[in-house]
Amino acid sequence: MERLVNLTKRVEVMEMGGISYTELDFELVKLEIREIEALILQMKTSMNGTNVLIEALYVEIRNLSITVSQLEVYDKNNVLVIRREIAALKKRLENCEKNQTKPMPYPPVDSGTCQHGFITNISKPVIVQLNYYGFSYKSGGWGSDSLAGADQNIHWVAPLYSDARTMNYLRIYPNYNDLLIYQHNIDRGISSSNYGQGGGMIMFNRTMYYNCYNSGKLCKYNPQLNTMELSVNLPNAAYNNRFSYSSSTYQDIDMASDEGGLWAIHSTEGNAGNFVISKI
């Protein structure tokens, strides 16, 4: 990783007043990016199969290369933005190199028990029903109440708008069969001040939890009363597609639950895009 240090050192000289921002040699910056890109490609070829994190790093370094080219032409006074991006990528790449080990083969599965602790099978997606917005609206969430012991008959559907970002509507069915034939539903239009963002929403104890629109906050919405009960900051959480899943946009904050309660899966700038799991 020594080859990656040169760029940050040059920017530190600039911060100390050694040279003006406009004197930065952008060709050297682009060279550093090409070296990082080459290292990522080398790691890709050394791993068996596809690695989601490496693929995400590759996409980010390509986007960074485009940004540098734009800065070179239009705005040479914002190069510190590039320094932050490079620093975050460098940390994530270092973590990848440290953890680049081949996984141990799984032990034989004792079918009929859960003692082995591994997922035994993942099926292909099964189409249950198109959401009520139509075929072109492919993003969002649906399910039943995730609280252990809750009424599992109730099902909710929350498709995102055509931008694959905005949740402004919620539909609740009394049971799964009603969901299949679109009957006996309760519709809830969410006010613009309480819109949700991304497909990470969840129902927990008959209450919807989701990422509040255009913020790092969590919203707690009561669909029975059609009221927003609470919105709170998730400390230092990144949002607005900063560290979303590689296959889903605007899902920076993903809600989940288990027997231990309610959780938020997200990331922070300080953690350079790595997972943070917060108990709610």
C-alpha positions as a Markdown table, in Angstrom:
| # | Residue | x | y | z |
|---|---|---|---|---|
| 1 | Met | 0.0 | 0.0 | 0.0 |
| 2 | Glu | 3.0 | 2.3 | 0.0 |
| 3 | Arg | 2.2 | 3.4 | -3.5 |
| 4 | Leu | -1.0 | 4.9 | -2.2 |
| 5 | Val | 0.6 | 7.2 | 0.3 |
| 6 | Asn | 2.1 | 9.7 | -2.1 |
| 7 | Leu | -1.2 | 11.3 | -3.0 |
| 8 | Thr | -2.2 | 12.1 | 0.6 |
| 9 | Lys | 1.2 | 13.4 | 1.4 |
| 10 | Arg | 1.0 | 15.9 | -1.5 |
| 11 | Val | -2.4 | 17.1 | -0.3 |
| 12 | Glu | -1.0 | 17.5 | 3.2 |
| 13 | Val | 1.7 | 19.8 | 1.9 |
| 14 | Met | -1.0 | 21.8 | 0.2 |
| 15 | Glu | -3.0 | 22.1 | 3.5 |
| 16 | Met | 0.2 | 23.5 | 5.2 |
| 17 | Gly | 0.4 | 26.2 | 2.6 |
| 18 | Gly | 3.3 | 24.8 | 0.6 |
| 19 | Ile | 1.6 | 25.3 | -2.8 |
| 20 | Ser | -1.7 | 26.7 | -4.0 |
| 21 | Tyr | -4.4 | 24.3 | -5.0 |
| 22 | Thr | -4.2 | 25.4 | -8.7 |
| 23 | Glu | -0.6 | 24.2 | -9.0 |
| 24 | Leu | -1.5 | 20.6 | -8.3 |
| 25 | Asp | -0.2 | 18.3 | -10.9 |
| 26 | Phe | -3.4 | 16.4 | -11.9 |
| 27 | Glu | -1.5 | 14.0 | -14.0 |
| 28 | Leu | 0.2 | 12.6 | -10.8 |
| 29 | Val | -3.3 | 12.4 | -9.2 |
| 30 | Lys | -4.5 | 10.4 | -12.1 |
| 31 | Leu | -1.4 | 8.2 | -12.0 |
| 32 | Glu | -2.2 | 7.3 | -8.3 |
| 33 | Ile | -5.7 | 6.4 | -9.2 |
| 34 | Arg | -4.5 | 4.2 | -12.1 |
| 35 | Glu | -2.2 | 2.4 | -9.6 |
| 36 | Ile | -5.1 | 1.8 | -7.2 |
| 37 | Glu | -7.2 | 0.5 | -10.0 |
| 38 | Ala | -4.5 | -1.9 | -11.1 |
| 39 | Leu | -4.2 | -3.2 | -7.5 |
| 40 | Ile | -7.9 | -3.8 | -7.3 |
| 41 | Leu | -7.9 | -5.6 | -10.6 |
| 42 | Gln | -5.0 | -7.8 | -9.3 |
| 43 | Met | -7.0 | -8.6 | -6.2 |
| 44 | Lys | -10.1 | -9.5 | -8.4 |
| 45 | Thr | -8.1 | -12.0 | -10.4 |
| 46 | Ser | -6.5 | -13.6 | -7.3 |
| 47 | Met | -9.9 | -14.4 | -5.8 |
| 48 | Asn | -12.1 | -17.3 | -6.8 |
| 49 | Gly | -15.5 | -16.1 | -7.9 |
| 50 | Thr | -17.0 | -12.6 | -7.4 |
| 51 | Asn | -16.3 | -10.5 | -4.4 |
| 52 | Val | -18.9 | -7.9 | -3.8 |
| 53 | Leu | -16.6 | -5.5 | -1.8 |
| 54 | Ile | -13.9 | -5.6 | -4.5 |
| 55 | Glu | -16.5 | -4.9 | -7.2 |
| 56 | Ala | -17.8 | -1.9 | -5.2 |
| 57 | Leu | -14.2 | -0.6 | -4.7 |
| 58 | Tyr | -13.6 | -0.9 | -8.5 |
| 59 | Val | -16.8 | 1.1 | -9.3 |
| 60 | Glu | -15.8 | 3.8 | -6.8 |
| 61 | Ile | -12.3 | 4.2 | -8.2 |
| 62 | Arg | -13.7 | 4.5 | -11.7 |
| 63 | Asn | -16.1 | 7.1 | -10.5 |
| 64 | Leu | -13.3 | 8.9 | -8.8 |
| 65 | Ser | -11.2 | 8.9 | -12.0 |
| 66 | Ile | -14.1 | 10.7 | -13.8 |
| 67 | Thr | -14.4 | 13.2 | -10.9 |
| 68 | Val | -10.7 | 14.1 | -11.1 |
| 69 | Ser | -11.0 | 14.7 | -14.8 |
| 70 | Gln | -13.9 | 17.0 | -14.3 |
| 71 | Leu | -12.1 | 18.9 | -11.5 |
| 72 | Glu | -9.1 | 19.3 | -13.7 |
| 73 | Val | -11.2 | 21.0 | -16.4 |
| 74 | Tyr | -13.7 | 22.9 | -14.3 |
| 75 | Asp | -12.7 | 23.4 | -10.7 |
| 76 | Lys | -9.1 | 22.9 | -9.4 |
| 77 | Asn | -9.9 | 24.4 | -6.0 |
| 78 | Asn | -11.9 | 21.4 | -4.8 |
| 79 | Val | -9.2 | 18.8 | -4.8 |
| 80 | Leu | -9.6 | 18.2 | -1.1 |
| 81 | Val | -12.8 | 16.3 | -1.9 |
| 82 | Ile | -10.6 | 13.9 | -3.8 |
| 83 | Arg | -8.3 | 13.5 | -0.8 |
| 84 | Arg | -11.2 | 12.3 | 1.3 |
| 85 | Glu | -12.4 | 9.9 | -1.3 |
| 86 | Ile | -8.9 | 8.4 | -1.8 |
| 87 | Ala | -8.4 | 8.1 | 2.0 |
| 88 | Ala | -11.7 | 6.2 | 2.4 |
| 89 | Leu | -10.9 | 3.9 | -0.6 |
| 90 | Lys | -7.4 | 3.3 | 0.8 |
| 91 | Lys | -8.7 | 2.2 | 4.2 |
| 92 | Arg | -11.2 | -0.2 | 2.6 |
| 93 | Leu | -8.6 | -1.6 | 0.3 |
| 94 | Glu | -6.2 | -2.2 | 3.2 |
| 95 | Asn | -9.0 | -4.1 | 5.0 |
| 96 | Cys | -9.6 | -6.2 | 1.9 |
| 97 | Glu | -5.9 | -7.2 | 1.7 |
| 98 | Lys | -5.8 | -8.1 | 5.4 |
| 99 | Asn | -8.9 | -10.3 | 5.1 |
| 100 | Gln | -8.0 | -11.9 | 1.7 |
| 101 | Thr | -8.0 | -15.5 | 2.9 |
| 102 | Lys | -9.7 | -18.5 | 1.4 |
| 103 | Pro | -12.7 | -19.6 | 3.4 |
| 104 | Met | -12.5 | -23.0 | 5.1 |
| 105 | Pro | -14.7 | -25.7 | 3.6 |
| 106 | Tyr | -18.0 | -26.0 | 5.3 |
| 107 | Pro | -18.5 | -29.1 | 7.5 |
| 108 | Pro | -21.0 | -31.8 | 6.4 |
| 109 | Val | -24.5 | -30.6 | 7.0 |
| 110 | Asp | -26.6 | -32.6 | 9.5 |
| 111 | Ser | -30.0 | -32.2 | 7.7 |
| 112 | Gly | -33.0 | -31.7 | 10.0 |
| 113 | Thr | -31.1 | -29.7 | 12.7 |
| 114 | Cys | -29.9 | -26.1 | 13.0 |
| 115 | Gln | -26.7 | -27.0 | 14.9 |
| 116 | His | -24.5 | -26.5 | 11.9 |
| 117 | Gly | -25.3 | -22.8 | 11.8 |
| 118 | Phe | -25.0 | -22.4 | 8.0 |
| 119 | Ile | -27.4 | -21.5 | 5.3 |
| 120 | Thr | -28.1 | -24.8 | 3.4 |
| 121 | Asn | -29.9 | -23.5 | 0.4 |
| 122 | Ile | -30.9 | -20.2 | -1.4 |
| 123 | Ser | -33.6 | -20.7 | -4.0 |
| 124 | Lys | -34.2 | -18.6 | -7.1 |
| 125 | Pro | -36.6 | -15.6 | -6.6 |
| 126 | Val | -40.3 | -16.5 | -6.6 |
| 127 | Ile | -42.8 | -13.9 | -7.9 |
| 128 | Val | -45.6 | -13.7 | -5.4 |
| 129 | Gln | -47.5 | -10.8 | -6.9 |
| 130 | Leu | -46.8 | -7.5 | -8.7 |
| 131 | Asn | -47.1 | -4.5 | -6.5 |
| 132 | Tyr | -50.0 | -2.2 | -6.9 |
| 133 | Tyr | -48.0 | 0.5 | -8.7 |
| 134 | Gly | -47.2 | -1.9 | -11.6 |
| 135 | Phe | -44.4 | -3.7 | -13.3 |
| 136 | Ser | -42.1 | -0.7 | -13.8 |
| 137 | Tyr | -41.9 | 0.0 | -10.1 |
| 138 | Lys | -39.3 | -2.7 | -9.1 |
| 139 | Ser | -37.9 | -1.3 | -5.8 |
| 140 | Gly | -39.4 | -1.3 | -2.3 |
| 141 | Gly | -40.2 | -3.7 | 0.4 |
| 142 | Trp | -43.0 | -6.1 | 1.7 |
| 143 | Gly | -43.5 | -8.6 | 4.4 |
| 144 | Ser | -45.2 | -9.4 | 7.7 |
| 145 | Asp | -44.6 | -8.1 | 11.2 |
| 146 | Ser | -41.1 | -9.0 | 12.2 |
| 147 | Leu | -41.7 | -9.0 | 16.0 |
| 148 | Ala | -41.4 | -12.4 | 17.4 |
| 149 | Gly | -44.9 | -13.6 | 18.4 |
| 150 | Ala | -46.7 | -10.9 | 16.3 |
| 151 | Asp | -49.7 | -11.6 | 14.1 |
| 152 | Gln | -48.1 | -13.1 | 11.0 |
| 153 | Asn | -51.3 | -12.8 | 9.0 |
| 154 | Ile | -50.9 | -9.1 | 8.5 |
| 155 | His | -48.8 | -8.2 | 5.4 |
| 156 | Trp | -47.6 | -4.8 | 4.2 |
| 157 | Val | -46.4 | -3.6 | 0.8 |
| 158 | Ala | -44.3 | -0.4 | 0.4 |
| 159 | Pro | -43.1 | 0.1 | -3.3 |
| 160 | Leu | -40.8 | 2.9 | -4.0 |
| 161 | Tyr | -41.7 | 5.6 | -6.5 |
| 162 | Ser | -40.3 | 5.5 | -10.0 |
| 163 | Asp | -37.1 | 7.1 | -8.8 |
| 164 | Ala | -36.3 | 3.9 | -6.8 |
| 165 | Arg | -35.8 | 6.2 | -3.8 |
| 166 | Thr | -39.0 | 7.6 | -2.4 |
| 167 | Met | -41.5 | 5.8 | -0.2 |
| 168 | Asn | -44.7 | 7.8 | -0.1 |
| 169 | Tyr | -47.3 | 5.1 | 0.2 |
| 170 | Leu | -48.1 | 2.0 | 2.3 |
| 171 | Arg | -50.6 | -0.7 | 1.8 |
| 172 | Ile | -51.6 | -3.2 | 4.5 |
| 173 | Tyr | -53.5 | -6.5 | 4.0 |
| 174 | Pro | -55.2 | -8.5 | 6.7 |
| 175 | Asn | -53.7 | -11.8 | 5.4 |
| 176 | Tyr | -51.5 | -13.2 | 2.7 |
| 177 | Asn | -54.4 | -14.4 | 0.5 |
| 178 | Asp | -55.8 | -10.9 | 0.4 |
| 179 | Leu | -52.4 | -9.7 | -0.8 |
| 180 | Leu | -52.5 | -12.1 | -3.7 |
| 181 | Ile | -55.8 | -10.9 | -5.0 |
| 182 | Tyr | -55.5 | -7.2 | -4.0 |
| 183 | Gln | -58.6 | -7.1 | -1.6 |
| 184 | His | -59.5 | -5.8 | 1.8 |
| 185 | Asn | -56.4 | -3.5 | 1.9 |
| 186 | Ile | -55.9 | -0.4 | 3.9 |
| 187 | Asp | -54.0 | 2.4 | 2.1 |
| 188 | Arg | -51.9 | 5.0 | 3.8 |
| 189 | Gly | -50.5 | 8.0 | 2.0 |
| 190 | Ile | -47.4 | 9.3 | 3.8 |
| 191 | Ser | -47.1 | 13.1 | 4.0 |
| 192 | Ser | -44.2 | 14.7 | 2.1 |
| 193 | Ser | -42.5 | 15.8 | 5.4 |
| 194 | Asn | -42.5 | 12.1 | 6.5 |
| 195 | Tyr | -41.4 | 10.4 | 3.2 |
| 196 | Gly | -39.2 | 7.4 | 3.5 |
| 197 | Gln | -36.0 | 6.7 | 1.5 |
| 198 | Gly | -34.8 | 3.4 | 0.1 |
| 199 | Gly | -36.0 | -0.2 | 0.5 |
| 200 | Gly | -34.7 | -0.8 | 4.0 |
| 201 | Met | -38.0 | -0.4 | 5.8 |
| 202 | Ile | -39.5 | -2.9 | 8.2 |
| 203 | Met | -42.7 | -3.5 | 10.3 |
| 204 | Phe | -41.9 | -4.2 | 13.9 |
| 205 | Asn | -44.8 | -4.5 | 16.4 |
| 206 | Arg | -47.3 | -3.0 | 13.9 |
| 207 | Thr | -45.1 | 0.0 | 13.4 |
| 208 | Met | -43.0 | 0.9 | 10.3 |
| 209 | Tyr | -39.4 | 1.9 | 10.7 |
| 210 | Tyr | -37.5 | 3.4 | 7.8 |
| 211 | Asn | -34.8 | 5.9 | 6.7 |
| 212 | Cys | -36.4 | 9.4 | 6.7 |
| 213 | Tyr | -36.1 | 11.0 | 3.3 |
| 214 | Asn | -32.9 | 13.0 | 2.5 |
| 215 | Ser | -31.4 | 12.5 | 6.0 |
| 216 | Gly | -29.6 | 10.2 | 8.3 |
| 217 | Lys | -32.6 | 9.9 | 10.6 |
| 218 | Leu | -34.9 | 7.0 | 11.4 |
| 219 | Cys | -38.6 | 7.5 | 11.2 |
| 220 | Lys | -41.2 | 5.6 | 13.3 |
| 221 | Tyr | -44.6 | 5.6 | 11.6 |
| 222 | Asn | -47.9 | 4.2 | 13.0 |
| 223 | Pro | -50.0 | 3.0 | 10.1 |
| 224 | Gln | -53.0 | 2.3 | 12.3 |
| 225 | Leu | -53.2 | 6.0 | 13.3 |
| 226 | Asn | -51.5 | 7.3 | 10.1 |
| 227 | Thr | -49.2 | 9.4 | 12.3 |
| 228 | Met | -45.4 | 9.9 | 12.6 |
| 229 | Glu | -44.6 | 9.0 | 16.2 |
| 230 | Leu | -40.9 | 9.8 | 16.2 |
| 231 | Ser | -37.8 | 10.7 | 14.1 |
| 232 | Val | -34.4 | 10.4 | 15.5 |
| 233 | Asn | -30.8 | 10.8 | 14.3 |
| 234 | Leu | -28.8 | 7.7 | 13.7 |
| 235 | Pro | -25.4 | 9.0 | 14.9 |
| 236 | Asn | -23.0 | 9.7 | 12.0 |
| 237 | Ala | -24.9 | 7.5 | 9.6 |
| 238 | Ala | -24.1 | 8.0 | 5.9 |
| 239 | Tyr | -27.1 | 8.6 | 3.7 |
| 240 | Asn | -28.3 | 9.7 | 0.2 |
| 241 | Asn | -26.6 | 6.8 | -1.6 |
| 242 | Arg | -23.2 | 7.4 | 0.0 |
| 243 | Phe | -22.7 | 3.8 | 1.1 |
| 244 | Ser | -25.7 | 1.9 | -0.2 |
| 245 | Tyr | -25.6 | -1.8 | -1.1 |
| 246 | Ser | -23.9 | -2.4 | -4.4 |
| 247 | Ser | -27.1 | -3.7 | -6.0 |
| 248 | Ser | -29.6 | -1.3 | -4.5 |
| 249 | Thr | -29.5 | 2.5 | -4.6 |
| 250 | Tyr | -30.4 | 4.7 | -1.6 |
| 251 | Gln | -30.4 | 1.8 | 0.8 |
| 252 | Asp | -27.8 | 3.3 | 3.1 |
| 253 | Ile | -29.9 | 2.4 | 6.2 |
| 254 | Asp | -31.4 | -1.1 | 6.2 |
| 255 | Met | -33.7 | -2.2 | 9.1 |
| 256 | Ala | -33.6 | -5.7 | 10.5 |
| 257 | Ser | -34.9 | -7.6 | 13.5 |
| 258 | Asp | -34.3 | -10.8 | 15.4 |
| 259 | Glu | -35.0 | -12.3 | 18.8 |
| 260 | Gly | -32.8 | -9.6 | 20.3 |
| 261 | Gly | -34.9 | -6.7 | 19.0 |
| 262 | Leu | -34.6 | -4.1 | 16.2 |
| 263 | Trp | -31.4 | -3.2 | 14.4 |
| 264 | Ala | -30.2 | -0.7 | 11.8 |
| 265 | Ile | -27.5 | -1.8 | 9.3 |
| 266 | His | -25.7 | 1.2 | 8.0 |
| 267 | Ser | -22.3 | 2.8 | 7.6 |
| 268 | Thr | -20.4 | 6.0 | 8.6 |
| 269 | Glu | -17.7 | 8.2 | 7.0 |
| 270 | Gly | -15.4 | 7.3 | 9.9 |
| 271 | Asn | -15.8 | 3.6 | 9.2 |
| 272 | Ala | -15.0 | 4.2 | 5.5 |
| 273 | Gly | -18.1 | 2.4 | 4.2 |
| 274 | Asn | -17.8 | -0.7 | 6.3 |
| 275 | Phe | -20.9 | -2.2 | 8.0 |
| 276 | Val | -22.1 | -0.7 | 11.3 |
| 277 | Ile | -24.9 | -2.5 | 13.1 |
| 278 | Ser | -26.8 | -0.4 | 15.7 |
| 279 | Lys | -29.3 | -1.6 | 18.2 |
| 280 | Ile | -32.5 | 0.5 | 18.2 |
